[in-house]
Amino acid sequence: MNATVRDVRVAATSAEFRGAMRHLAGGVSIVTTGQGAERAGMTVTSVASLSIEPPSLIVSINRQASSWPLLKRHGFFGVNILSADQLELAERFAGKGGVQGEARFSGAEWTTRVSGVPLLVGALAAIDCEIEHIVERHSHAVLIGRVLDVRAGPRGAALAYWQGQYVVIDQDVDAVKLAEVSLPSARALWD
């Protein structure tokens, strides 16, 4: 079924929408593209699985990003899911400190797999993708990526973004905290 765009009055402002979306926690990843001296990357929170069979994912990219022309030209990208101890990399690839282009890759170990795009050694997971389809809408483009290769890194705490700041999600620590809070109230239901 194709969606139809209707002429409906929009009451939401960009600021209201941004504020609402801050309530949605997102995993932090670095999307990389290009090869050799012509490589680029950016920090994103807009990665999601699309399909397990065949393995594919989606990522939303701002078309004003410096990586956008390289993504379109090369047709491949990497998704590097960051651990909590990779906060400095997340900030660097988000443009903090004015670091751009190739300089963003310094200070970290990178490798390549099938497509040749940079993949972060030590990421929670590094996913090598081929662009299967691009949907350009408004300020962004949605990339549908066919997964070519997956490399899982060491298990650890994840880096997330919520309420305008980076937060750590640690399964072991957070599971204990949740159990302490929820088990007493769950027991009360059965008593």
Order of alpha helices (4+ residues) and beta strands (2+ residues): alpha-beta-beta-beta-beta-beta-alpha-beta-alpha-beta-beta-beta-beta-beta-beta-alpha
